[in-house]
């Protein structure tokens, strides 16, 4: 029990969008009651201080309870907090081979509760330049750099580190801070990786996550990720330092606090717990037993930002199967799409609510499936004594069809948490859990009453007995056993009868934003190149701003000092080469007499001597010719034919240029459909018909960046410039495709133009593709018609999926610009730095 004098405790959870404050207050009979209020999280401009949102949420509690909870702008009662401000732990993972080290590192990051933004590998099919371009678009909190078995060559891990340096990655919450890098690769390369990263990164080395092909060692890396996140990432949230003096215990990451509570209660219950915390962008799943907890996060499964990913992953049929009313596939895609582009909106009708419940059912199933996959890859000691996970998964060796429930044996209690489960009617929560998972009839079901598990988790740091008491008294709402749920009569809530949707009276969708005035465009390469403009130049849309044809060459580390058995200080006396010299493969680069006999060191690589490290290691940068490493594709094996029978199925010849994903060979007749695709962009160097292999030589990428926005060059950098113009800047709701431009036409589909249509149906979209339009601006489309990411043109939607017209004010603006240049960019990003599709109508400029 808590100490007698403790009668009030205020706990906040600072989320990425909402700060949730709960006041726990002792009642006259010795029990406890709670009050809950919310306020927007103030992590972005104009406030940029999370403490403002905290004070706002606590002030709302004051108004409800009449209690004095604040003095001089700070909490006046015992105060604790969790935080996930900034959207959780976002990571980039690197490795050598996608199927081995990178997969292990990916599981480490997921097991540590991270959102994995990208996995960069030496064999992922992207050139180094493309990898750098992709990294530059990301704003991670941390990098997990893995690669290579212990004792192997150190070139690749250092090369990956150099890519990270080139990409100039910065933490998403504080661009001026050092980005943490956890190195968990070949132990021999750790020191060289640290040198390559330099002083701009916070470096932490841990044991290799995959020291040999057969062995995984994930625990040290996961522990380091947790520690760095708490010590260096969370503290970057603006205003975090102001919160620290207020709290009575260290601020905990929200999912870590959730995990702490499960560890506490599972130790007492001796019960195997499966807990699902479904959020807007991610879904966390926890397995807890006897005080041990394993947590995974499904980074693209959620009920707002990620709701479209749920439908993409499973399809709409499983969602429709849960509903008890008829809805067309087209309409269902539109409803889900509109939730995706309006992520903070609440259901405005009973049908909308039921669609969200059905989608959550499928989301839970897929997140739990991913959780079990991660658990299967963990060594047994990491989660001992729960149940035989391998036996459990042997019963279901292959991924089942998305339709139907996922069989989950081995648990005693299943708990649902997160907004959709905590705040929906209890019958709806029961339906979601039982509809998602095939559970033994004796398993108990429960929900987190008001999403207070994180609040109680941080409370357990100071008063574990009170945290347990409040868990059972206030937080845990038992729904009965699965058998009870099966026997219960149908609920009128599930049919929508008498149910008041939470968003009733709110606007259903977001609207396009129109701004007029000065327009800026930053036009730069990912790395330094040749820049062709200067300040004051007037540029047209297709003016080339900068060009780069740089090749990224690997460093090789030759420990000549050790090989020649001389100290680093004595190395100059035996070297035959100096920094800057070319080195041929097999050339003698060091020589001395030892015991009266000559001793030599021959270079194993061809390149240029770049530098000599203090430990006597020579760094040789490979030559451009040697960098053209051939990629071998075993085409006959992929098609399942003998090498002698490959020729009729080949789609390429020696000398052909290839894009990544292009068919090398295919079988499309006889009731069979099998393809072999190029994993890289390149040129066919050889076709080994005896072995059924195609050898691909990577192409040297020459990249250019054009002005796109016509106007005047305002400033110039080593990578490009900033262009300024006047005009109308319009931000749409959703789009696809990259930058494009053309003359604006209202209602007429013409080649090379940017076409404006009130509603674009499937026929209009097909006509736009066949005609070769540059872009399409539509008030509405049906989402199912534009799911293909390769439409062939840029699309900007200004209204909603299923909408039939363009807003009147926007139509007036577009009509006034007809026949003149329009720029469109369909890039849409709704998480970690919102970016909506863009239409620019420049006042001055031309093609």
DRENNUZA-539137 format. One record per residue (C-alpha): x, y, z; residue in three letters. Coordinates in steps of 0.02 Angstrom, whole numbers, plus 50000, padded with zeros to 5 digits. Layout:
N
XYZALA;...
% end
This chain:
847
500005000050000UNK;500535018049976UNK;501095028550122UNK;499575035550218UNK;500005053750184UNK;500025051549994UNK;498285056549937UNK;498565064149764UNK;499695059549620UNK;499685067949450UNK;500435058349302UNK;500565064049122UNK;500945054748962UNK;501695066948836UNK;501215059148671UNK;501715064648497UNK;500045073748471UNK;499135073448639UNK;499685075348820UNK;498585064648933UNK;498515069649118UNK;497775058549254UNK;497485063549434UNK;497385048849554UNK;496515054149715UNK;496185044449874UNK;494345043549923UNK;493605044950097UNK;493435026050114UNK;495285023150078UNK;495065018549896UNK;495595028249741UNK;494745037549602UNK;495435045349444UNK;495125060349331UNK;495805061649154UNK;496025076649040UNK;497005080248881UNK;497865094748796UNK;498815096148630UNK;500655091748646UNK;501675107448615UNK;503195100148528UNK;503095110348367UNK;503055128648322UNK;502485140948382UNK;502665133848559UNK;504065120848546UNK;504005117348732UNK;503175101248795UNK;502955108748968UNK;501635120748898UNK;500545106048847UNK;500845097649016UNK;500285113149110UNK;498765114548996UNK;498225096549032UNK;498475098649220UNK;497525115149218UNK;496075105849136UNK;496125093749283UNK;496065108449403UNK;494495115049319UNK;493645098049329UNK;494115093349507UNK;494255110349595UNK;495955104649661UNK;497465116249663UNK;498735106449560UNK;499855120549497UNK;500875134049583UNK;501935146749489UNK;501685137049327UNK;502325120549397UNK;501475105149474UNK;501075107549659UNK;500755089049692UNK;501775073149672UNK;502065072649485UNK;502715059249365UNK;502775058149176UNK;503065047049027UNK;503465053548854UNK;503395048248673UNK;503445066048605UNK;504165065548432UNK;503275049648377UNK;504275035948464UNK;506005029248429UNK;506355030348242UNK;507895021048180UNK;508895017348023UNK;509664999948015UNK;511184995247910UNK;511994978647869UNK;513014969747736UNK;511844956247672UNK;509974958847686UNK;509614940547719UNK;510824938847864UNK;511574952947967UNK;510314966147914UNK;508854954647956UNK;509584951648128UNK;509874970148156UNK;508094973748096UNK;507404961748227UNK;508504969748360UNK;507774986848320UNK;505994980348318UNK;506284970748479UNK;506924986748557UNK;505294995348511UNK;505945005548365UNK;505085011548208UNK;506275005948069UNK;506265019647937UNK;507425010747815UNK;508634996047804UNK;510215000347706UNK;511244985447644UNK;512704982747528UNK;511604971447422UNK;509924980447428UNK;509974985047244UNK;510235003747269UNK;511795013047218UNK;512735022047355UNK;512085038647289UNK;510285032547296UNK;510545026247472UNK;511205043447523UNK;509715051947439UNK;508515040547533UNK;509415043547698UNK;509335062347675UNK;507435061547674UNK;507405053147845UNK;507445060748018UNK;507915046148133UNK;508285046448318UNK;509665033548303UNK;510625022148184UNK;510995003848215UNK;512534999948111UNK;512864981248093UNK;513804970947966UNK;515064957147948UNK;515504942048052UNK;516874944048183UNK;518604942548109UNK;518084946147930UNK;518574960947820UNK;518184978047891UNK;517914987147726UNK;516024985747716UNK;515574992047891UNK;516695007247866UNK;515935010347695UNK;514195010247774UNK;514825022647904UNK;515445033847765UNK;513725033547684UNK;512975039247849UNK;514225053547858UNK;513865058547677UNK;511995058747711UNK;512225071447852UNK;510905063247961UNK;510265073548107UNK;509085069148250UNK;507285073548208UNK;506975083148370UNK;508605093148372UNK;509545095648208UNK;511025103048302UNK;511295087848415UNK;512395072748381UNK;511495057748307UNK;511775041848410UNK;512525027148313UNK;512525009948395UNK;513864999248312UNK;513494980648324UNK;514504973348181UNK;516184964948154UNK;517164968848312UNK;518784971248214UNK;518004985948123UNK;517334995548273UNK;518795007448293UNK;518855011348107UNK;516975014348101UNK;517155026648245UNK;518535035848152UNK;517495036547994UNK;516015043948088UNK;517105057248168UNK;516495069348301UNK;514785072948227UNK;513995057048295UNK;513715049548468UNK;514585032648448UNK;514235017148553UNK;515035000248515UNK;514244983948575UNK;514594965548536UNK;514164959748361UNK;512324955348338UNK;512874941148222UNK;514654935848267UNK;514524920348156UNK;513304914248026UNK;512494902448152UNK;512484913548308UNK;511434928748352UNK;511804939948502UNK;510434953048509UNK;510284957548693UNK;511784969748709UNK;511204979948559UNK;509414980848622UNK;510014986348795UNK;511105000048718UNK;509655006248612UNK;508535007448766UNK;509865016648867UNK;510315029048730UNK;508495032548693UNK;508155036948874UNK;509765046848903UNK;509995055848737UNK;508455054948626UNK;507005058648742UNK;507925073448814UNK;507935081748642UNK;506075085548650UNK;505925104448669UNK;505515108948849UNK;506035091948914UNK;507345099649028UNK;505985110349109UNK;505005094549152UNK;506455085549235UNK;506475095849397UNK;504595093649416UNK;504535074749419UNK;504805063549570UNK;505605049649463UNK;506505049449294UNK;505375052149145UNK;505075035449058UNK;504735032048874UNK;502885028048857UNK;503115010148792UNK;504465006648922UNK;503275011949060UNK;501925000848985UNK;503174986548987UNK;503694990449167UNK;501894988549226UNK;501664971949136UNK;503284965449213UNK;502664970549385UNK;500934962749377UNK;501454947149281UNK;502714943049418UNK;501284942149545UNK;499974934349433UNK;501034919949369UNK;500004922549212UNK;500554922949030UNK;499944939748963UNK;499744945648784UNK;499464964448780UNK;499084974448623UNK;499274993448623UNK;498584999548458UNK;498995017548416UNK;498785028948268UNK;500455025848184UNK;501105010148269UNK;500494995248367UNK;501504988248513UNK;501284970148564UNK;501944963248729UNK;502164945648795UNK;502374945448984UNK;502674930949102UNK;503434930049276UNK;504154947449267UNK;504924945749095UNK;504254955848948UNK;504594955248761UNK;503954970048662UNK;503864972648475UNK;503204987348376UNK;502354986148207UNK;502895002648135UNK;501625003147994UNK;500094996248081UNK;498955008748165UNK;497255016948159UNK;497615034248091UNK;499265037948003UNK;499515019447963UNK;497715013947933UNK;497995013047745UNK;499465001347773UNK;498314989347866UNK;497194988247713UNK;498684986647596UNK;499434972847703UNK;497884962247723UNK;496704968447587UNK;494944974947615UNK;494084957947609UNK;494564953147789UNK;493944970247847UNK;492304968347754UNK;492084950747825UNK;492024958148002UNK;490654970647958UNK;488824965947976UNK;488244977547837UNK;488574977747650UNK;489844989847580UNK;490704989847411UNK;492564987347400UNK;492735004347316UNK;491805013247456UNK;492785003947591UNK;494445009247514UNK;493835027247509UNK;493295027047693UNK;494965019947746UNK;495915032047634UNK;495015047047707UNK;495485041647883UNK;497285040147824UNK;497365057947756UNK;496355065047902UNK;497225055148041UNK;496595065148190UNK;494775064548136UNK;493515054348236UNK;492095043848163UNK;490605054848121UNK;489365040648090UNK;489025023648166UNK;489575015648002UNK;491245024848011UNK;491495018448188UNK;491115000648139UNK;492325001647992UNK;493665007548114UNK;493274993048231UNK;493384980748087UNK;495024988248027UNK;495714987448204UNK;495254969048210UNK;496364965648059UNK;497724977348125UNK;497804967748290UNK;497954951348197UNK;499384957348087UNK;500324965748231UNK;500214950048338UNK;500804939748190UNK;502344950848174UNK;502624949548363UNK;502684930648353UNK;503874931448205UNK;505094941848307UNK;504934930148456UNK;505314915248345UNK;506974923248298UNK;507504926148479UNK;508684914348570UNK;507754904148701UNK;508634911548856UNK;507954928748814UNK;506174923848858UNK;506294907748956UNK;504884898349042UNK;503404906748957UNK;502934892848839UNK;503804883848697UNK;503684897348565UNK;504474886148433UNK;503204872348466UNK;501824885248455UNK;502434891448288UNK;502734873948219UNK;500864871748226UNK;500734885648098UNK;502324884147993UNK;501734894947849UNK;500924912147850UNK;499064909047834UNK;497914918447719UNK;497474935747789UNK;495634930847807UNK;495164921947968UNK;495824923248144UNK;497614920348200UNK;497804905448317UNK;498604910748482UNK;498924896648607UNK;499914898148767UNK;499204913848848UNK;498054915748998UNK;497564934148983UNK;497394945348830UNK;497314964248864UNK;496854977648739UNK;497454995448755UNK;497585011248650UNK;496215023148597UNK;495175011548487UNK;495124997848621UNK;495105008448780UNK;493795021148725UNK;492615010548619UNK;491095001848695UNK;491624986048789UNK;490654974848671UNK;491604982548525UNK;493274979648612UNK;492804961448643UNK;492314959348462UNK;493974966548402UNK;495024954948510UNK;494034939148475UNK;493834943348292UNK;495704945548271UNK;496344930848372UNK;495794912748385UNK;495904910448573UNK;495594896048691UNK;493894898048771UNK;494594899248947UNK;495734913948908UNK;495214929948996UNK;494954946148900UNK;495224963548970UNK;495514981648919UNK;496474996348990UNK;495045007149054UNK;495705024149003UNK;497425020848929UNK;498255022749098UNK;499495008249091UNK;500965019949049UNK;500475031449193UNK;500475016749314UNK;502095010149240UNK;503055025849287UNK;502175025949457UNK;502885008549487UNK;504625016349489UNK;504215025149653UNK;502805014949727UNK;502584997649650UNK;501274992249776UNK;500175007149737UNK;500415004549550UNK;499804986549569UNK;498344992049676UNK;497785004949548UNK;498044992549406UNK;496784980449478UNK;495614993549554UNK;495525006449415UNK;496455001649256UNK;496044983549216UNK;494284980649154UNK;493934962149133UNK;492774957548991UNK;492564939249040UNK;493244923748957UNK;493204920148772UNK;491824907448805UNK;490814921048892UNK;491004932148739UNK;490404918148625UNK;488854915148730UNK;488394933548747UNK;486934939748641UNK;487264951448496UNK;487484969348555UNK;486494983748486UNK;488094993948496UNK;488894983148363UNK;487414986448251UNK;487565005048280UNK;485925006548375UNK;485945020648502UNK;487805023148476UNK;488415041248473UNK;489975042448363UNK;491365052348448UNK;491645063848299UNK;489855068748267UNK;489765087048220UNK;491605088348169UNK;492145092147991UNK;492365075647901UNK;493925079747801UNK;495385091747789UNK;495385105047653UNK;496705111047530UNK;497695126247588UNK;497955141047471UNK;499355153647501UNK;499845168347391UNK;501495177847390UNK;503335173547395UNK;503805155547350UNK;505475147447389UNK;506205131347318UNK;507835123447376UNK;508605113847232UNK;510115103347281UNK;511005086847247UNK;511205074447388UNK;513095077147384UNK;514245090447318UNK;514355092447130UNK;514615105046991UNK;513445120047011UNK;513015129946853UNK;512105145146922UNK;512545160247027UNK;511555172347134UNK;510445183647031UNK;510285171946883UNK;508545170046809UNK;508135151746780UNK;506775142546685UNK;505935126446738UNK;507155115146645UNK;508745124946685UNK;510055112746751UNK;510615118946922UNK;511935105946966UNK;512635089246909UNK;513605075346993UNK;514395059546925UNK;515295054747083UNK;515745036647117UNK;515775030447296UNK;517315019647319UNK;517635007447461UNK;519095009647583UNK;520254994747613UNK;521264993647773UNK;522994985947759UNK;523864983247927UNK;525614984247854UNK;526414988048022UNK;525824971648098UNK;526204961547941UNK;527984968347932UNK;528214966448121UNK;528724984648146UNK;528024997848261UNK;526935011548185UNK;528355023848218UNK;529545013048114UNK;528345010947968UNK;529065025347864UNK;530705015947854UNK;529945001147762UNK;528595009447654UNK;528875011247468UNK;527315021747441UNK;526735038747503UNK;525005045947534UNK;524225050147365UNK;525165036747267UNK;524255024047159UNK;524425006047213UNK;524254991147096UNK;523584974347150UNK;525064963247195UNK;526284977747198UNK;527614977947335UNK;527194992747447UNK;528354988847595UNK;530044980447605UNK;531394976947734UNK;532734964447777UNK;532314952947921UNK;533604940547990UNK;534664943947836UNK;533244939847715UNK;532094951747620UNK;530304953247683UNK;528954961447576UNK;527124966247584UNK;526094965847424UNK;524484975547408UNK;522944964247394UNK;521954978247310UNK;522114991447175UNK;521815009547220UNK;522555025447293UNK;523435026847462UNK;522285038847554UNK;523045039647728UNK;524055030547859UNK;523215028248028UNK;524145029948194UNK;524135011048221UNK;525115008148060UNK;523615003647951UNK;523635009947771UNK;521955015347699UNK;521865011947512UNK;520345018447419UNK;519865006347281UNK;520075011447100UNK;518525015746998UNK;518835000646886UNK;518884988747034UNK;517284996447102UNK;516284989246958UNK;515844973447054UNK;514744961946951UNK;513074956647022UNK;512684938446981UNK;510874932846966UNK;510504914146959UNK;509104916246834UNK;508814897846789UNK;508664892946972UNK;507434907147005UNK;506354901246859UNK;506514883046910UNK;507214877246742UNK;508824868746690UNK;510174880646626UNK;510114872646453UNK;508274877546437UNK;508474895746490UNK;508724904146321UNK;506874905546265UNK;506424914246428UNK;507774927646427UNK;507164945546409UNK;508874953946400UNK;510484953146299UNK;512284957746333UNK;512464976646334UNK;510674980346383UNK;510424993746516UNK;509304988646660UNK;508264996946793UNK;508104989146965UNK;506654976746962UNK;506694974546772UNK;506374956846709UNK;507924947046661UNK;506894931746614UNK;505094926246633UNK;503944911446607UNK;502184917646569UNK;501404903146473UNK;500774885746510UNK;499814890946665UNK;501424896546753UNK;502034913946797UNK;503804915546863UNK;505034929746841UNK;506844933846882UNK;507154952346911UNK;508724962946916UNK;509154967747095UNK;510164982947036UNK;510204996646906UNK;511564992246781UNK;512084984546616UNK;512114966146564UNK;513964961646559UNK;513864942846526UNK;512594928946511UNK;513304912346571UNK;512124900346484UNK;513044884846548UNK;512614889846725UNK;511004899446692UNK;511694915746763UNK;511614934046711UNK;513064945246763UNK;512624963746786UNK;513854978246792UNK;513224993046895UNK;513105009446801UNK;513995025246853UNK;512565036746901UNK;512575054146829UNK;511315064646924UNK;510605081546884UNK;509435093346974UNK;508375105546875UNK;507635122046933UNK;505805116146923UNK;505245132846996UNK;505625146646871UNK;506255162346953UNK;507815170747022UNK;509265162047108UNK;509335169347283UNK;510815159547356UNK;512035146147301UNK;512835131347394UNK;514065117647345UNK;512585106547303UNK;511375118547217UNK;510395134247254UNK;508805142247321UNK;507585149647195UNK;506275162947232UNK;504705168247137UNK;502965175047171UNK;501345165747142UNK;500045154347220UNK;500605139747328UNK;499285126347357UNK;499435111347472UNK;498285096847429UNK;497715082147535UNK;498545066947454UNK;499575063247302UNK;500765051747213UNK;502215054047094UNK;503635066547096UNK;503905083847025UNK;503125088046857UNK;502605103446760UNK;501545108546611UNK;500225120646549UNK;498645120446655UNK;497065114346567UNK;495325114146643UNK;494415097946602UNK;495405094046442UNK;496605079146445UNK;498065084146333UNK;499855077446317UNK;501145085746430UNK;499865096546521UNK;499325097646702UNK;497475093046693UNK;496135098846816UNK;494625087446839UNK;493225088746966UNK;493215069846992UNK;494405057746905UNK;493625040546882UNK;494525024946822UNK;494215029246639UNK;494915046946659UNK;496455040446750UNK;496765027646611UNK;496565041346480UNK;497805052446573UNK;499065038246572UNK;498815034146388UNK;498835052446335UNK;500435056246430UNK;499885070546541UNK;501195078146656UNK;500025079346804UNK;498235077846863UNK;497385089046993UNK;495745081547051UNK;494475086247182UNK;494205067747214UNK;494675050347155UNK;494225032947211UNK;495725026447307UNK;495635009147228UNK;495975017147058UNK;497605025347114UNK;498375012247229UNK;499635008147093UNK;501175018447142UNK;501695019546958UNK;500255029346883UNK;501365036646748UNK;500985054646799UNK;500925065446955UNK;499275065847049UNK;498685078947175UNK;497005076247262UNK;496295092247338UNK;494715085547421UNK;494385067847479UNK;494315050247414UNK;492615047847336UNK;492305066647324UNK;491505073047165UNK;492085091047151UNK;493445103947185UNK;493125117047320UNK;492395132947246UNK;493795144747300UNK;495135133047233UNK;494215130747069UNK;494185149747048UNK;496075150947076UNK;496465136746955UNK;495285143346820UNK;496145160346825UNK;497815151946788UNK;497225141346640UNK;498445140546494UNK;499945145346601UNK;501335135246682UNK;500875124646833UNK;502035114346943UNK;501455098947038UNK;502305087447164UNK;501315072547229UNK;502505068147372UNK;501465064547527UNK;502135060747702UNK;500955060847849UNK;502155055647989UNK;503775062448063UNK;503725078947971UNK;502075081047879UNK;502235084347693UNK;500695086747584UNK;500655086747392UNK;500965103547315UNK;500345114147170UNK;501295129947123UNK;500595142847003UNK;502065154546972UNK;501725172546924UNK;503255173846813UNK;504165160346718UNK;503995148046579UNK;504425131146512UNK;
% end
